[in-house]
């Protein structure tokens, strides 16, 4: 029964060997010429001005959460659009209600100023 897993074991061993060989070749053949500019910290085109462990503004997280919500909305729209003929009027109005709730949430966030950037 375990002989069915031999191809998987061979695949794992071969992939680990190939990965290891590539890493060793990269370290042994790549030129290593560090200078002050190459090893200096770099952030978006200018020198780092604060500690990397600084606190982020809550708005970053809010925008990220809003992006995920509206990105998932689009992810639900594609399969719905494909099967719209099969699910009929019930599926149509279910999605209209879903989109309505999301639009109400978007308008709420907009009115509260969550999308304003100071």
Secondary structure, DSSP 8 states (H G I E B T S, - for coil): -GGGGHHHHHHHHHHHHHHHHHHHHHHHHS-----TTTTS--BTTB---S-TT----HHHHHHHHHHHHHHHHHHHHHHHHHTHHHHHHHHHHHHHHHHHHHHHHHHHHHHHTTT---
